């Protein structure tokens, strides 16, 4: 099945639901980065989050597994995120950072991919199985003994995703997965995201890749959710996008000028 055919292919009953209610957060007592943000994501849904720079997108993402902690309520699979549930929530929510160097800190690729499963207390046999599966999915066979920080940026991005795949979370949270990548690598990431049997949350400035891998889009601006709706409907609403600093339709005009 090609990418276009997968756009509206929901993965119901897989993954965990995500509920964010009245979330407030400020960095170092500055202005509020999140101003009472509320959002609900169904289990198995793929949600793209878009918004201008500084709108609070990544800040929201970092709350989903407790890296940041603001005022409000977050539930993953019906379980409230608290100090007591934090360890279990982090097993459910896998965060893929924008910069892979923030995620890779072991000497070799295999050790990086195995780190999460080992810390989950899995048996050596199950760790080996998960590592092999994740590395196969990310086309990293043969990279096992390579030094993580000596491979290319695109390869490190694949290793970073493999570290999360190996943990088999119920929620995948991606922070700008399409930035600084060649078009063919972006296409491969879209295919991988489409095949994940989990709830998927993707923060990105790039609307077109989001439409290719998300059921819905949420626009976040000034620390709040402006609207949530079907991905194609949001992407077609030029007035809505323009009012939130997201108008990409001029690319369409450039494309047609090249064809003409």
N, C-alpha and C positions, 0 to 999 in steps of 0.2 A: 504494500500500500504506500503511495507516495505521500509527501508531507502535506500537500493541500487537502488530500482526502482525510487526513487525520485531525484536521483543525478542530472539528466539532465532535470528535470521538471521546466521549466522557468515560472515565474509569470509575464507575460507581462502586461503592462498597469496598474500596481499597483505600488504605491510608486512614488518617485520623482527621477529625474535624478541628478547626481552629476558630476560636472566638476571642475577639479583643473588645473590651468594653471600657469606654471612657478613659483612655490611656493618656496620661500626662507625663512629660519628661523634659528636663532642662539639663544642659551641659554646664557644669561649674556655676550654677546659680545664674546663668544667663537667660535670655528669652526662651520661652517654651519651644522646643523642637517638635513636640507632639502636644496638641491642644484638645484633649478630650476625644482622641481618635477612637472610632469603633468600626469593627469589620468582622464579618462572619464568612468562613470558607467551609464548604461542605466536604465531607470525607471523599477522597478520590478526585476532587476538583483541581483544575489547573488555573491559577489566578496570576495574571500579570499585573504588577504595580508600577505605574508610570507617574511622572511628575517632574517639575523643573528641579534643577540643582538646589539643594538646601530645603527641600519640601518636607523631609522627614522619612523618606522611603527606607533608606538603610537603617536609620534609627529604629524604625518599626521592626525590621527584620531581626535586629540584634536583641530584641525583647522576646522573640519567640522561643528561644532556649535559655533565656536568663543571663545572657552576656551583659545586657543592660537591664536595669530594674527601675521602672517608674511607678507612678501611682495609677491604679486601675486594676482591672481583672483580665487575666489571660487564661484560657482553658484549651488544653490539647487533648482531644479525644474524651472530653467531658471531665478531665482532671485539671483543677486549678493549679497554676504555677505558683508554688510557695517554696520556702527554704526546704521544707520537708520533702516535697515532690521533685525538686530540681534535678536530682540524679536520674530519676526515671524519665522525666521530660526530655532530658538531653539524649537519652537513648531513642526517644521517639522522633526528635527533630534534628535533622542533619543540616548544618549550615555550610554552604560552599562560599568562601570569601571571594571578593573581587580580586584580591592580590594573592596568588597561590603561595607566595613566600610567607604569608601570615599563617599558613596551614601546614607547611612542610618543615619539619625540624629534626628529623632523624637522618642518620648517615646515608641510607640507601632507600630506593623507591619501595622495595618490598617492606622494609621496616616502617616506612610512613603509612603504607596501606594497612599493615597488620596492627598498627598502634591501637586503633579504636576497638577492634574485636578482642584484642588481648586484654584491654582494660574493662571489657564487658564480662570477663571471667570465662570466656569460651574455652573449650578444649583445644589443644594444639591441632587436632585433626579438623575441627570446624573452622578454626582460624585459617588454616591452609586452604580449605575449600572456598571460604569467602574471599580470600586474597586472590586466588587463582581466577575466580569468577569475575571479580571486579576488574582485574587487570586484562582479562580477555575482552570484556565489554568495552574498555577504554583503549584497546589496541596497544597494550603495553607489554605484551609477551616479549621477553628478551631484555626488558629494562630492569629486571628484578635487582640486580647488583649494581646498577648505575647510581651515581651520587645525585641526589635529587636536585641540588642547586647547580649541577654542571650540565643539565639538559636545557633545551630551549624553553622559552616562555610558554609557547603553546603546549609543549609536552608537560610542563609543570602544571598547567591548568588541567590537563587530563589526569595527572596523578592526584591533584587536589580533589577532583570529583571521585576518583577511585577510592580515596580514603573514606568518603562519605558513603559510597555505594557498598563498601565492605561492611558497614555497620547496619545496613538494611533498615533504615529508619522508616517511620510511617509518614513523615513529612519531610520533603526536601525543600530547603530555602536557599535560593540562589541570589547572590548580590552581583549584579552587572555581569552575567556570564558571557555576554557577546562582545564586550569591549576589548579593543586591541587585538582582535583575532582576524585572520584572513577569512574571506567569504566561505571557502570550503570547510574550514574548521567550524564556523558558525553553523553551517548546514548540518554538520555531524552532531553538534551539540543539540540542535533542534530535534534531530532524530532520536537521540538518547533521551531527552526530556519527554518526548512523546511516548516512549516505551516504558517509562517508569511506572511501576504499579504502586502508586502512593499518591498522597496529596502533594501538590507542587505549588510553591510560591516563588515567583520570579520578579525581582526588581530590575528594571532596565530603562535606559533612556531611548532604546531602539524599539519602536512600536512594531515595525514589520516582522521581526523575528518573534515577538510576543504573540502576534496574531497567528503565526504558524504553529505555536505550541501551547496556547492557552485557550480555555473555554471562555473566560471572562477577563475583563480589564477593570482595574480600580484606579481612578485618578486621585492622587494625593497632592495637596497643595496647602501651604501654611499650616502643616501639622495636622490636617484633617482630611477625611475622605470626602472628596467632592461628589463622586458618583461611582457606581459599580454597574456594569452591564455586559452583554455579550460582546466579545472582543471585536468582531467585525462592525457592529453597530457603533461602538465607541470610536473605532478607527475611521469610520466614514463621517463622523460629525466634526467637520472642520471648524465650525464656530466654537464648539466646546473645547476642542484641542487648542485653538488659537487663544482662547480666553485664559488658558492655563499654561501658556508658553510651550506648547507641544506640537504645533502645526508642522507636519512633515510633508504636506501635500505639494510643496514647491519641488520636491524631488520628482514627483509625477510630471510636473511641467518640464523639468530638465530632461527627463527620459524621453518625452514626446518630442522635444526640440531636437534631440539627437537622432530620433527615428526620421524626422522630417528632413 
